[in-house]
């Protein structure tokens, strides 16, 4: 999905609070400057310790987390934050496909490579805040290139529900488009998750399930957002 389209589609409401965790002050300063130029985002706290940063800004909607802090990979901390309900965007110079996919498996809502610049950084944070999928170029390459062969068999309805869910704001809008109940949409999504878990490729989050679907050719990264206009039309008017 185009980065500008993502940014344009997330509107209304107060600015999204962001916490930045990185052990390089120059990176924090740079990202803070990028986000300061976007009125829908507000940096609430920064630092090199996730616990300290989040104590200072417990209301932060998105945590931008460097995957390597003080010489140690922090996948365990990522999993802890995700399990606690935090929307974590991993922001890292480590772009090995296995690391990127491991971060999604641990619960990250997105993975952003540090070389990808302001446009993708802003779009990824905005998308994460609203639980919308966004696939930056480096992550798309890692997912498409993943060689793991264990592909569960999904039904046509399961595939359709997943694709529409990835392209819309909610399961309710998917239900309207498929002319089925929201409960049935949830069943389709849950069944797909169960099948991936049984295949040894768990997908507990929306981002991880999207990664699985792209890996298996069910969704192309460029397909995400095709139905953005229809998704907007599906939203109830205030």
Buried (B, 14 or more C-beta within 10 A) or exposed (E): BBBEEBBEBBEEEEBBBBBBBBBEEEBBEBBEEBBEEBEBBBBBBBBBEBEEBBEEBEEBBBBBBBBBBEEEBBBEBBBBBBEEEBBBBBBBEBBEBEBBBBBBBBBBBBBBBBEBEBBBBBBBBBBBBBEBBBBBEBBBBBBBEBEEEEBBEBEEBBBBBBBBBBBBBBBBBBBBBBEBEBEBBBBBBEBBBEBBEEBEBBBBBBBBBBBBBBBBEBBBBEBBBEBBEEBEEBEEEE
